[in-house]
């Protein structure tokens, strides 16, 4: 046997055998990497791998044939015994071939499931205790192209996305203007997608969430929470009163838990509708505390929630664990938002536009180990806590690559629009800006300019000369407001309160109202010098006489306009100083109301009828403008009653509101106001969500591609071990 083995080692058969083994191993690695990227079915990989195994005996035959040819040519004139010493008999080679076929065929059949990453080809769900099998598999990244989806007005992101628990179906939003749709994509079938829902143009539409059984897709449709079967069908309304427009919801066991936009608290409602009930954990919670992005944990008893200091910054807070049975609350992670539990024993969450992970023991409800970033560069909105990611129970993670859109909500193009909604002209843009205010002469524009989304200062743009001037320099100024004569600009300071600076930049800023509340916001000034501002959570409105203004807080008088003032929606004084318009949700829906000014007790009139906020008076006609949604601009005409004996206006009579036009703007609580009205031009100035007038660049930037990570559990177990 030793002699025969030596002869085999010296033969050409052995050399070809070894070379084929090396090549086959390399080909298997290529199959494992390449085939999932092109979405090849599993049977293709299995067939190719089996052919490689069956190729071993063929390689032996080739080696034997070439060996015999070499020997014949080399030993024609030599002793036959010499040639035979370097060859094998035909009978022995046949036995080796048959034995190799049997051995390698058996090995291929047994080991094939372990040599290929089945998670890359299969959409079988792995949940519960089957994680040991997942750990044997490898993860990889690919790109899923969705095309031109437009932008979601409410969060300024390209699309809302959601994936079913088994990882087989993806839902996403697309469209712009009046055309808003939801599309379902079958991830197991290439180029398989269909529309399942049509949404209103209200910016609150979207926020997709699948039911646990994967049969229903829940989403916001305007101001209504509803659902649709993933196979298609009509929209089934659950509740039209729910205002979970910014902070999402979770669906389980025929129950919806959502964050109410009116008070920032968590409520539950059945999928069949009915009255909403506040959660037990909300009883006794501080009024200023807001709760968002609820996500149910396995077992449907515990809830992951983002908790923040106020409703205006729901993307900045802590990750809490809420017990739905006892109402107990436990803080898990600080300075984070939008958390999701994974079956790998981890919690993933958003921090600084990155996805982080930390171990979490479900039985004890305790954090395990350190917090580690696992994915960098996710499209987010830090103001609202929105994040463009979704993950299935079997570890398929999809996300929109990008950055924080919250700090650049108002980055865009300044556009002049007439009352019909037609574009008249586009002005130059100066980067990320918000809070636009035309001067009384309408020749200058004051605005807040952001520096990389962090620092902000007041700038003045001369529209006639097309020149730009800076008025503050400490990076803590925002929300400018012109004085009646245009000589001064009042603004909010992050640490000082309410400040004023000369409009021409010739004087240093000074404080006129001290406050440690960074949310102090000047909204309007009357012709006789009464300034209106709001601050605090919940918002309260104050009036102060600028002629006697100083740093003494008692100089400000609270105006009891309504029990629930809409945050940062700019109470506005009319051009004659006799009326104040504001938005209040005292009836459950934000509406525009008008009161006499400064004596607000002499009456109240409702101007809007179907919702409204951000009122804006015309300076030249009896018209009041407002938003009905982030896209719809409205107008209501009014007439005034006679002046009474005290010189006060008698009453104001509003006609039926009219639709002006629908134009997408970057309106939000943090950017308002994003429009102004020029009486001289009879036109509106809007901030529209675009940074470039180049159409090709706009189309390119609007293309939405998802990054797909197959079997994220493998990376988590490596980067964030829980054992």
C-alpha positions as CSV (number, residue, x, y, z in Angstrom):
1,X,0.0,0.0,0.0
2,X,2.9,2.3,0.7
3,X,4.3,1.7,-2.7
4,X,1.0,2.4,-4.4
5,X,0.5,5.7,-2.4
6,X,3.9,6.9,-3.4
7,X,3.1,6.2,-7.1
8,X,-0.2,8.2,-6.7
9,X,1.6,11.2,-5.1
10,X,4.0,11.3,-8.1
11,X,1.2,11.0,-10.7
12,X,-0.5,13.8,-12.8
13,X,-3.8,12.6,-11.3
14,X,-2.8,13.9,-7.8
15,X,-1.7,17.3,-9.1
16,X,-5.0,17.9,-11.0
17,X,-6.9,16.6,-8.0
18,X,-5.3,19.1,-5.7
19,X,-5.7,22.0,-8.2
20,X,-9.3,21.2,-8.7
21,X,-10.0,21.2,-5.0
22,X,-8.4,24.7,-4.6
23,X,-10.4,26.1,-7.6
24,X,-13.7,24.5,-6.4
25,X,-13.3,26.0,-2.9
26,X,-12.7,29.5,-4.5
27,X,-15.8,29.1,-6.7
28,X,-18.0,28.3,-3.7
29,X,-16.9,31.5,-2.0
30,X,-17.8,33.5,-5.1
31,X,-21.2,31.8,-5.3
32,X,-21.8,32.6,-1.7
33,X,-21.1,36.3,-2.2
34,X,-22.4,37.0,-5.7
35,X,-25.6,35.0,-6.1
36,X,-27.6,36.7,-3.3
37,X,-26.7,40.1,-4.7
38,X,-28.3,39.3,-8.1
39,X,-31.2,37.8,-6.1
40,X,-30.7,34.3,-7.5
41,X,-32.9,31.6,-6.0
42,X,-31.4,29.1,-3.6
43,X,-31.7,26.2,-6.1
44,X,-29.3,27.9,-8.4
45,X,-26.6,28.0,-5.7
46,X,-27.4,24.4,-4.8
47,X,-27.1,23.2,-8.4
48,X,-23.8,24.9,-9.0
49,X,-22.3,23.6,-5.8
50,X,-23.4,20.1,-6.5
51,X,-21.8,20.3,-10.0
52,X,-18.6,21.3,-8.4
53,X,-18.6,18.2,-6.1
54,X,-19.4,15.9,-9.0
55,X,-16.5,17.4,-11.0
56,X,-14.0,15.8,-8.7
57,X,-14.2,12.3,-10.3
58,X,-14.1,14.0,-13.8
59,X,-10.9,15.7,-12.8
60,X,-9.4,12.3,-11.8
61,X,-10.4,10.9,-15.3
62,X,-8.7,13.9,-17.0
63,X,-5.6,13.4,-14.9
64,X,-5.5,9.7,-15.7
65,X,-5.8,10.3,-19.5
66,X,-3.2,13.0,-19.5
67,X,-0.9,10.8,-17.4
68,X,-1.2,7.9,-19.9
69,X,-0.4,10.2,-22.8
70,X,2.7,11.6,-21.1
71,X,3.9,8.1,-20.2
72,X,3.3,6.8,-23.8
73,X,5.4,9.6,-25.3
74,X,8.2,9.4,-22.8
75,X,8.7,5.7,-22.7
76,X,8.4,4.7,-26.4
77,X,12.0,3.8,-26.5
78,X,12.5,3.0,-22.9
79,X,11.9,0.1,-20.6
80,X,8.1,-0.4,-20.0
81,X,8.8,-1.0,-16.4
82,X,10.0,2.6,-15.9
83,X,6.8,4.1,-17.3
84,X,4.6,1.9,-15.2
85,X,6.3,3.1,-12.1
86,X,4.7,6.5,-12.7
87,X,1.2,5.3,-13.6
88,X,-1.7,3.5,-12.1
89,X,-3.6,0.6,-13.5
90,X,-7.0,1.1,-15.1
91,X,-8.7,-1.1,-12.5
92,X,-7.3,0.9,-9.6
93,X,-8.2,4.2,-11.2
94,X,-11.8,3.1,-11.7
95,X,-12.0,2.1,-8.1
96,X,-10.5,5.5,-7.0
97,X,-13.0,7.4,-9.3
98,X,-16.0,5.4,-8.0
99,X,-14.9,5.9,-4.4
100,X,-14.4,9.6,-4.9
101,X,-17.8,10.1,-6.5
102,X,-19.4,8.4,-3.6
103,X,-17.5,10.2,-1.0
104,X,-17.8,13.7,-2.5
105,X,-21.4,13.2,-3.5
106,X,-22.2,12.3,0.1
107,X,-20.2,15.2,1.5
108,X,-21.9,17.6,-0.9
109,X,-25.4,16.4,0.1
110,X,-24.6,16.6,3.8
111,X,-22.7,19.9,4.0
112,X,-24.4,22.0,1.3
113,X,-26.8,23.7,3.8
114,X,-23.9,24.8,5.9
115,X,-21.6,25.9,3.1
116,X,-24.1,28.4,1.8
117,X,-25.6,31.3,3.6
118,X,-29.3,30.3,3.3
119,X,-30.5,33.6,4.9
120,X,-29.2,35.3,1.8
121,X,-31.6,33.3,-0.4
122,X,-34.5,32.3,1.8
123,X,-37.1,34.4,3.5
124,X,-37.9,31.9,6.2
125,X,-38.5,33.6,9.5
126,X,-36.2,32.7,12.3
127,X,-37.6,33.7,15.7
128,X,-37.5,32.7,19.3
129,X,-35.1,30.0,20.2
130,X,-33.8,29.4,16.6
131,X,-31.0,32.0,16.9
132,X,-28.3,29.3,17.1
133,X,-28.9,28.6,13.4
134,X,-28.8,32.3,12.6
135,X,-25.4,32.6,14.2
136,X,-24.0,30.1,11.7
137,X,-24.9,32.4,8.8
138,X,-23.1,35.4,7.5
139,X,-24.5,38.8,6.8
140,X,-24.0,40.9,3.7
141,X,-25.1,44.3,2.3
142,X,-26.9,45.1,-0.9
143,X,-28.9,47.9,-2.4
144,X,-32.6,48.0,-3.2
145,X,-33.6,50.7,-5.7
146,X,-37.1,52.3,-5.1
147,X,-36.7,55.0,-7.7
148,X,-38.0,58.6,-7.4
149,X,-40.2,58.6,-4.2
150,X,-40.4,62.4,-3.6
151,X,-40.2,63.7,-0.1
152,X,-42.4,63.3,3.0
153,X,-43.4,66.7,4.0
154,X,-43.8,66.1,7.7
155,X,-40.3,64.8,8.3
156,X,-38.6,66.0,5.1
157,X,-37.4,62.4,4.4
158,X,-37.6,60.6,1.1
159,X,-39.9,57.8,2.2
160,X,-41.6,56.0,5.1
161,X,-40.7,52.3,5.1
162,X,-41.8,49.1,6.9
163,X,-41.1,45.4,6.6
164,X,-43.2,42.4,7.6
165,X,-42.1,40.2,10.5
166,X,-41.0,37.4,8.1
167,X,-39.0,39.8,6.0
168,X,-40.8,39.0,2.7
169,X,-42.6,42.2,2.0
170,X,-41.6,45.9,2.1
171,X,-44.0,48.8,2.2
172,X,-42.9,52.3,1.2
173,X,-44.4,55.7,0.4
174,X,-43.9,57.7,-2.8
175,X,-45.3,60.6,-4.7
176,X,-45.4,64.3,-4.5
177,X,-48.0,67.0,-4.6
178,X,-51.5,65.7,-4.9
179,X,-50.3,62.2,-5.8
180,X,-49.4,60.2,-2.6
181,X,-49.3,56.4,-2.6
182,X,-48.2,53.3,-0.7
183,X,-46.5,50.5,-2.5
184,X,-45.9,46.9,-1.5
185,X,-42.8,45.1,-2.8
186,X,-42.4,41.3,-2.5
187,X,-38.7,40.8,-1.6
188,X,-38.8,37.2,-2.7
189,X,-39.8,38.0,-6.3
190,X,-37.6,40.4,-8.4
191,X,-39.5,43.4,-9.8
192,X,-42.7,42.5,-8.0
193,X,-44.5,45.5,-6.5
194,X,-48.0,47.0,-6.5
195,X,-49.9,49.9,-5.0
196,X,-52.1,49.1,-2.0
197,X,-53.1,52.6,-0.8
198,X,-53.7,56.1,-1.9
199,X,-53.1,58.9,0.7
200,X,-54.2,62.5,1.0
201,X,-51.8,65.4,0.5
202,X,-51.7,66.1,4.2
203,X,-48.2,66.0,5.5
204,X,-49.2,63.7,8.3
205,X,-49.9,60.8,5.9
206,X,-47.6,57.8,6.0
207,X,-45.9,56.4,9.1
208,X,-46.3,52.8,8.0
209,X,-46.6,49.8,10.4
210,X,-47.4,46.1,9.7
211,X,-49.6,44.0,11.9
212,X,-47.9,41.1,13.6
213,X,-49.5,38.5,11.3
214,X,-48.4,40.5,8.2
215,X,-51.9,40.7,6.8
216,X,-52.6,44.4,7.5
217,X,-50.6,47.6,6.9
218,X,-51.5,50.5,9.2
219,X,-50.8,54.1,8.3
220,X,-51.9,57.7,8.7
221,X,-54.1,59.1,6.0
222,X,-54.3,62.8,6.6
223,X,-55.8,63.1,10.0
224,X,-57.1,59.5,10.1
225,X,-55.5,56.4,11.4
226,X,-56.5,53.4,9.4
227,X,-55.3,50.2,7.7
228,X,-55.4,48.3,4.4
229,X,-54.9,44.6,3.6
230,X,-51.5,44.0,2.0
231,X,-53.3,42.2,-0.9
232,X,-55.0,45.5,-1.6
233,X,-58.4,47.0,-1.0
234,X,-60.0,50.1,0.4
235,X,-58.7,52.1,3.3
236,X,-60.4,51.1,6.6
237,X,-60.6,54.1,8.9
238,X,-59.9,53.3,12.6
239,X,-60.2,56.8,14.1
240,X,-60.3,60.2,12.4
241,X,-59.6,62.0,15.6
242,X,-56.1,60.6,16.2
243,X,-53.3,63.1,15.8
244,X,-50.3,60.8,15.8
245,X,-48.9,62.8,12.9
246,X,-45.3,63.1,14.0
247,X,-44.4,60.3,16.3
248,X,-45.7,57.0,15.1
249,X,-47.6,54.1,16.6
250,X,-47.5,50.3,17.1
251,X,-50.0,47.6,16.3
252,X,-50.6,44.3,18.0
253,X,-53.4,42.1,19.2
254,X,-56.1,44.1,17.5
255,X,-54.8,47.2,19.4
256,X,-53.1,50.4,18.4
257,X,-50.9,52.4,20.7
258,X,-50.1,55.9,19.5
259,X,-48.5,59.1,20.7
260,X,-51.1,61.9,20.7
261,X,-49.8,65.1,19.0
262,X,-52.1,67.3,21.2
263,X,-50.6,66.4,24.6
264,X,-47.7,64.1,23.8
265,X,-49.1,61.2,25.8
266,X,-49.6,57.6,24.8
267,X,-53.1,56.2,24.1
268,X,-54.6,52.9,22.9
269,X,-57.5,52.2,20.6
270,X,-58.9,49.0,19.1
271,X,-58.5,48.4,15.4
272,X,-62.3,48.4,15.2
273,X,-62.3,52.0,16.4
274,X,-64.0,53.4,19.5
275,X,-62.8,55.7,22.2
276,X,-59.1,56.0,22.9
277,X,-57.8,55.3,26.4
278,X,-54.7,56.8,28.0
279,X,-52.1,54.2,29.1
280,X,-51.6,53.4,32.7
281,X,-48.0,54.6,32.6
282,X,-49.2,58.1,31.5
283,X,-51.2,58.7,34.7
284,X,-49.4,61.2,36.8
285,X,-46.7,61.9,34.2
286,X,-45.5,65.6,34.0
287,X,-47.5,67.8,31.7
288,X,-44.4,68.9,29.8
289,X,-43.2,65.3,29.2
290,X,-43.9,63.9,25.8
291,X,-43.8,60.2,24.7
292,X,-43.2,59.0,21.1
293,X,-42.3,56.1,18.8
294,X,-43.9,53.3,20.8
295,X,-42.7,49.8,19.9
296,X,-44.2,46.6,21.4
297,X,-41.9,43.8,22.7
298,X,-42.5,40.0,22.3
299,X,-45.3,39.0,24.7
300,X,-47.1,42.3,24.1
301,X,-46.7,43.4,27.7
302,X,-43.8,45.8,27.5
303,X,-43.4,48.9,25.3
304,X,-40.2,50.7,24.2
305,X,-40.9,54.4,24.2
306,X,-38.9,57.6,23.5
307,X,-39.4,60.1,26.3
308,X,-38.5,63.8,25.9
309,X,-38.8,67.1,27.8
310,X,-41.4,68.6,25.5
311,X,-43.6,68.0,22.4
312,X,-41.4,70.1,20.2
313,X,-38.2,68.0,20.5
314,X,-39.6,64.5,20.6
315,X,-36.4,63.2,18.9
316,X,-34.2,64.1,21.9
317,X,-34.8,62.1,25.0
318,X,-34.5,58.7,26.7
319,X,-35.5,55.2,25.8
320,X,-37.9,53.9,28.4
321,X,-39.6,50.5,29.1
322,X,-43.3,50.8,29.9
323,X,-45.2,48.0,31.6
324,X,-48.7,47.9,30.1
325,X,-50.1,46.0,33.0
326,X,-48.6,47.9,36.0
327,X,-47.8,51.2,34.4
328,X,-44.2,51.1,35.7
329,X,-41.6,53.0,33.7
330,X,-37.9,52.1,33.6
331,X,-35.2,54.2,31.8
332,X,-33.0,52.0,29.6
333,X,-30.9,54.3,27.4
334,X,-30.3,58.1,27.7
335,X,-29.9,60.6,24.8
336,X,-31.5,58.4,22.1
337,X,-34.8,57.8,20.2
338,X,-36.8,55.4,18.1
339,X,-35.9,52.1,19.6
340,X,-36.7,48.6,18.4
341,X,-36.2,45.2,20.1
342,X,-34.6,42.4,18.1
343,X,-34.9,38.6,18.6
344,X,-31.1,38.4,18.9
345,X,-31.5,39.9,22.4
346,X,-30.6,43.5,21.4
347,X,-32.2,46.9,21.4
348,X,-31.3,49.1,18.4
349,X,-31.9,52.9,18.6
350,X,-31.1,56.2,16.9
351,X,-28.4,58.5,18.1
352,X,-26.8,61.2,15.9
353,X,-28.2,59.8,12.7
354,X,-26.6,56.4,13.5
355,X,-28.1,53.1,14.5
356,X,-26.7,51.9,17.9
357,X,-27.2,48.6,19.7
358,X,-27.1,47.4,23.2
359,X,-27.8,44.0,24.7
360,X,-31.2,43.6,26.5
361,X,-32.4,40.6,28.6
362,X,-36.1,40.2,28.0
363,X,-36.8,38.2,31.1
364,X,-35.2,40.6,33.6
365,X,-35.8,43.7,31.5
366,X,-32.2,44.7,32.0
367,X,-29.6,46.3,29.7
368,X,-26.6,44.0,29.1
369,X,-23.1,45.3,28.1
370,X,-22.1,48.5,26.3
371,X,-23.8,50.6,23.7
372,X,-22.2,50.3,20.3
373,X,-22.8,52.0,16.9
374,X,-23.6,49.4,14.2
375,X,-24.8,51.5,11.2
376,X,-23.6,55.0,10.3
377,X,-25.4,57.6,8.2
378,X,-29.1,57.0,8.4
379,X,-31.6,59.5,7.1
380,X,-33.3,61.0,10.3
381,X,-35.1,64.0,11.6
382,X,-33.7,64.8,15.1
383,X,-36.6,67.2,15.8
384,X,-39.3,64.5,15.5
385,X,-37.1,61.4,16.2
386,X,-38.0,60.0,12.8
387,X,-35.6,57.5,11.4
388,X,-35.6,55.8,8.0
389,X,-35.0,52.2,9.1
390,X,-37.0,49.0,9.5
391,X,-36.1,45.5,10.6
392,X,-37.8,42.1,10.4
393,X,-37.9,39.3,13.0
394,X,-35.5,37.2,11.0
395,X,-32.8,39.9,11.0
396,X,-33.3,41.7,7.7
397,X,-32.5,45.4,8.3
398,X,-33.3,48.1,5.6
399,X,-32.4,51.7,5.9
400,X,-32.2,55.0,4.0
401,X,-28.6,56.2,3.9
402,X,-28.4,59.9,4.7
403,X,-28.1,62.4,7.6
404,X,-30.2,64.5,9.9
405,X,-32.9,66.4,8.1
406,X,-34.2,68.1,11.2
407,X,-31.5,70.7,11.2
408,X,-31.9,71.4,7.5
409,X,-35.7,71.4,7.3
410,X,-35.8,74.9,5.8
411,X,-32.9,74.5,3.4
412,X,-34.4,75.4,0.1
413,X,-35.3,77.9,-2.5
414,X,-37.1,81.2,-1.9
415,X,-39.9,81.5,-4.4
416,X,-42.4,84.2,-5.2
417,X,-45.9,82.8,-5.8
418,X,-49.1,84.6,-6.7
419,X,-52.5,83.9,-5.2
420,X,-53.2,81.3,-7.9
421,X,-50.1,79.3,-6.9
422,X,-48.1,80.2,-10.0
423,X,-44.4,80.7,-9.6
424,X,-43.4,84.3,-10.4
425,X,-39.7,84.3,-9.6
426,X,-37.1,82.4,-7.6
427,X,-34.6,84.1,-5.4
428,X,-31.1,83.0,-4.5
429,X,-30.8,80.8,-1.5
430,X,-28.3,81.1,1.3
431,X,-28.2,77.5,2.6
432,X,-30.2,76.3,5.6
433,X,-32.5,79.0,6.8
434,X,-35.9,79.5,8.4
435,X,-38.2,82.1,10.1
436,X,-38.5,84.5,7.1
437,X,-39.8,88.0,7.8
438,X,-40.3,90.8,5.4
439,X,-39.5,94.3,6.6
440,X,-42.3,96.9,6.8
441,X,-41.0,98.4,3.6
442,X,-40.9,94.9,2.0
443,X,-37.4,95.7,0.7
444,X,-35.5,93.5,3.2
445,X,-35.8,90.0,4.5
446,X,-34.7,88.8,7.9
447,X,-34.2,85.1,8.6
448,X,-32.4,82.6,10.7
449,X,-29.5,80.9,9.1
450,X,-28.1,77.6,10.4
451,X,-24.5,76.6,10.4
452,X,-24.2,72.8,9.9
453,X,-27.5,72.4,11.7
454,X,-26.1,73.5,15.1
455,X,-25.4,77.2,15.5
456,X,-27.9,79.8,14.2
457,X,-27.8,83.6,13.7
458,X,-29.9,86.4,12.3
459,X,-29.2,87.6,8.8
460,X,-30.7,90.4,6.7
461,X,-31.0,90.1,2.9
462,X,-31.5,93.3,0.9
463,X,-33.9,92.2,-1.9
464,X,-33.3,95.3,-4.0
465,X,-29.5,95.2,-3.9
466,X,-29.2,91.5,-3.5
467,X,-26.8,91.9,-0.5
468,X,-26.5,89.8,2.7
469,X,-25.7,91.2,6.1
470,X,-25.2,89.4,9.4
471,X,-26.7,90.8,12.6
472,X,-25.8,88.3,15.4
473,X,-22.6,86.3,15.9
474,X,-22.9,84.0,18.9
475,X,-24.7,81.1,17.2
476,X,-27.7,81.3,19.6
477,X,-30.1,83.6,17.8
478,X,-33.2,82.7,15.9
479,X,-36.8,83.8,15.0
480,X,-36.4,87.5,13.9
481,X,-39.2,90.0,14.1
482,X,-39.2,93.5,12.7
483,X,-40.2,96.6,14.7
484,X,-43.1,98.6,13.2
485,X,-40.7,101.2,11.7
486,X,-38.2,98.6,10.5
487,X,-35.3,100.0,12.5
488,X,-34.9,97.1,14.9
489,X,-35.1,93.3,14.9
490,X,-36.3,91.4,17.9
491,X,-35.3,87.8,18.2
492,X,-35.1,84.7,20.5
493,X,-31.8,83.9,22.2
494,X,-31.0,80.5,23.4
495,X,-29.8,81.5,26.9
496,X,-30.7,85.2,27.3
497,X,-34.4,85.3,26.4
498,X,-35.8,88.0,24.2
499,X,-33.3,90.3,22.6
500,X,-33.2,93.2,20.1
501,X,-30.6,94.4,17.6
502,X,-30.4,97.4,15.2
503,X,-31.6,96.4,11.8
504,X,-28.6,98.1,10.1
505,X,-26.2,96.4,12.4
506,X,-24.8,99.6,14.0
507,X,-25.5,98.6,17.6
508,X,-24.8,95.7,19.9
509,X,-27.7,93.4,20.8
510,X,-29.4,93.9,24.2
511,X,-31.9,91.9,26.3
512,X,-35.4,93.2,26.8
513,X,-36.9,90.2,28.5
514,X,-34.7,87.7,30.5
515,X,-35.6,84.1,30.4
516,X,-33.8,80.8,30.8
517,X,-36.4,79.1,28.6
518,X,-34.8,78.7,25.1
519,X,-38.3,78.4,23.5
520,X,-39.2,82.1,24.0
521,X,-40.5,83.2,20.6
522,X,-41.5,86.7,19.4
523,X,-44.5,86.4,17.0
524,X,-46.0,89.8,16.3
525,X,-45.8,93.6,17.1
526,X,-48.7,96.0,17.0
527,X,-48.3,99.5,15.4
528,X,-48.1,101.1,18.9
529,X,-45.3,98.9,20.1
530,X,-46.9,96.0,21.9
531,X,-44.8,92.9,21.3
532,X,-46.4,89.4,21.5
533,X,-44.3,86.4,22.4
534,X,-44.8,82.9,23.7
535,X,-42.8,80.5,25.8
536,X,-43.0,77.5,28.1
537,X,-44.5,74.1,27.9
538,X,-47.5,74.1,27.5
539,X,-47.2,77.3,25.5
540,X,-48.4,80.6,27.0
541,X,-48.7,83.9,25.2
542,X,-47.4,87.2,26.7
543,X,-47.7,90.9,25.8
544,X,-45.2,93.6,26.6
545,X,-45.1,97.3,26.0
546,X,-41.7,98.0,24.2
547,X,-41.8,101.6,25.4
548,X,-41.3,100.5,29.0
549,X,-39.6,97.2,28.3
550,X,-36.6,96.3,30.5
551,X,-35.2,93.1,32.0
552,X,-38.0,92.9,34.7
553,X,-40.1,89.9,34.1
554,X,-43.2,91.6,35.6
555,X,-43.4,93.9,32.6
556,X,-44.9,91.0,30.5
557,X,-48.6,90.4,30.8
558,X,-50.0,86.9,30.0
559,X,-52.8,86.8,27.4
560,X,-55.3,84.1,28.1
561,X,-56.2,83.5,24.5
562,X,-57.1,79.8,24.7
563,X,-56.5,76.7,26.9
564,X,-54.4,75.1,24.1
565,X,-52.3,77.3,21.9
566,X,-50.7,75.6,18.9
567,X,-46.9,75.6,19.5
568,X,-44.9,78.1,17.5
569,X,-47.8,78.8,15.1
570,X,-47.3,82.6,15.3
571,X,-50.1,84.6,16.9
572,X,-50.5,87.6,14.5
573,X,-51.7,91.1,15.0
574,X,-53.5,92.9,12.2
575,X,-52.0,95.8,10.4
576,X,-54.3,98.3,12.2
577,X,-53.5,96.8,15.6
578,X,-57.1,96.0,16.5
579,X,-57.2,92.2,16.1
580,X,-55.0,89.2,17.0
581,X,-55.3,85.9,15.2
582,X,-54.0,82.6,16.6
583,X,-54.4,78.9,16.3
584,X,-56.0,76.8,19.0
585,X,-56.9,73.1,19.3
586,X,-59.5,73.7,22.1
587,X,-62.1,71.8,20.0
588,X,-59.8,68.9,19.2
589,X,-58.8,70.3,15.8
590,X,-56.4,73.3,15.3
591,X,-58.5,76.2,14.1
592,X,-57.9,79.9,13.5
593,X,-59.6,82.3,15.9
594,X,-59.6,86.1,16.1
595,X,-60.0,88.3,19.2
596,X,-60.0,92.1,19.7
597,X,-56.7,93.6,20.7
598,X,-55.4,94.5,23.2
599,X,-58.7,93.8,25.1
600,X,-59.1,90.2,24.2
601,X,-62.2,89.7,26.5
602,X,-64.6,91.6,24.2
603,X,-65.2,88.7,21.8
604,X,-63.9,85.7,19.9
605,X,-64.6,84.7,16.3
606,X,-63.6,81.5,14.4
607,X,-62.1,82.3,11.0
608,X,-61.3,78.8,9.7
609,X,-63.7,75.9,9.3
610,X,-61.7,72.8,8.4
611,X,-58.5,73.3,10.4
612,X,-55.9,75.9,10.3
613,X,-52.7,77.3,11.7
614,X,-50.0,80.0,11.0
615,X,-52.3,83.0,10.4
616,X,-51.0,85.9,8.3
617,X,-52.8,89.2,7.8
618,X,-52.8,91.2,4.6
619,X,-51.6,94.8,5.0
620,X,-53.6,96.2,2.1
621,X,-56.9,94.3,2.1
622,X,-59.5,92.6,4.4
623,X,-57.9,89.2,3.9
624,X,-56.5,86.7,6.4
625,X,-54.3,83.9,5.2
626,X,-53.5,80.6,6.9
627,X,-52.4,77.0,6.3
628,X,-54.9,74.2,6.4
629,X,-52.2,71.6,6.2
630,X,-48.5,71.8,5.5
631,X,-49.4,72.1,1.8
632,X,-52.6,74.0,1.5
633,X,-52.7,77.8,1.7
634,X,-56.1,79.3,2.5
635,X,-57.7,82.7,2.4
636,X,-60.7,84.1,4.3
637,X,-62.2,87.5,3.6
638,X,-63.7,89.6,6.5
639,X,-65.7,92.7,7.1
640,X,-65.5,95.0,10.1
641,X,-68.3,96.4,12.2
642,X,-68.4,100.1,13.2
643,X,-66.1,101.5,15.9
644,X,-67.9,101.8,19.2
645,X,-68.0,104.9,21.5
646,X,-64.7,104.0,23.1
647,X,-62.9,103.9,19.8
648,X,-62.7,100.1,19.8
649,X,-63.7,97.8,16.9
650,X,-67.2,96.4,17.2
651,X,-67.0,93.0,15.5
652,X,-65.4,91.1,12.7
653,X,-67.4,89.0,10.2
654,X,-65.7,86.2,8.2
655,X,-66.9,84.8,4.9
656,X,-66.4,81.2,3.8
657,X,-62.7,80.3,3.6
658,X,-61.3,79.7,0.1
659,X,-58.5,77.4,-1.2
660,X,-55.7,79.5,-2.7
661,X,-53.2,76.8,-3.8
662,X,-51.2,73.8,-2.7
663,X,-47.4,74.2,-2.6
664,X,-45.0,72.1,-0.6
665,X,-43.1,74.1,2.0
666,X,-40.8,73.1,4.9
667,X,-43.3,74.2,7.5
668,X,-42.9,72.7,11.0
669,X,-42.9,73.9,14.6
670,X,-39.2,74.6,14.4
671,X,-39.2,76.5,11.1
672,X,-42.4,78.6,11.3
673,X,-42.9,81.0,9.7
674,X,-41.8,79.8,6.3
675,X,-44.0,82.3,4.3
676,X,-44.5,86.0,4.1
677,X,-46.9,88.2,2.1
678,X,-46.0,91.3,0.1
679,X,-48.9,93.7,-0.2
680,X,-47.0,95.7,-2.8
681,X,-46.5,92.7,-5.1
682,X,-49.7,90.9,-3.9
683,X,-47.6,87.7,-3.8
684,X,-46.3,85.2,-1.2
685,X,-42.7,84.4,-0.5
686,X,-42.3,80.7,0.3
687,X,-39.4,78.5,1.3
688,X,-39.7,75.5,-0.9
689,X,-37.8,72.2,-0.2
690,X,-35.2,72.3,-2.8
691,X,-31.6,73.5,-2.9
692,X,-31.1,73.6,-6.6
693,X,-32.8,74.9,-9.7
694,X,-31.1,72.3,-11.8
695,X,-33.7,69.7,-12.7
696,X,-31.3,66.9,-13.4
697,X,-29.7,67.4,-10.1
698,X,-33.0,67.4,-8.4
699,X,-34.1,64.2,-10.1
700,X,-30.8,62.5,-9.2
701,X,-31.0,63.6,-5.5
702,X,-34.6,62.4,-5.3
703,X,-33.7,58.8,-6.2
704,X,-34.3,56.6,-3.2
705,X,-32.1,53.5,-2.6
706,X,-32.4,51.3,0.5
707,X,-29.4,49.6,2.0
708,X,-30.3,46.0,2.8
709,X,-28.4,44.1,5.5
710,X,-29.2,40.4,5.4
711,X,-29.0,38.7,8.8
712,X,-27.9,41.6,11.0
713,X,-27.9,39.2,13.9
714,X,-24.5,38.0,12.9
715,X,-23.0,41.4,13.1
716,X,-24.8,42.1,16.4
717,X,-23.5,39.0,18.0
718,X,-20.0,39.9,17.0
719,X,-20.1,43.6,17.8
720,X,-22.4,43.6,20.8
721,X,-22.2,40.1,22.4
722,X,-24.9,39.4,25.0
723,X,-23.5,36.2,26.5
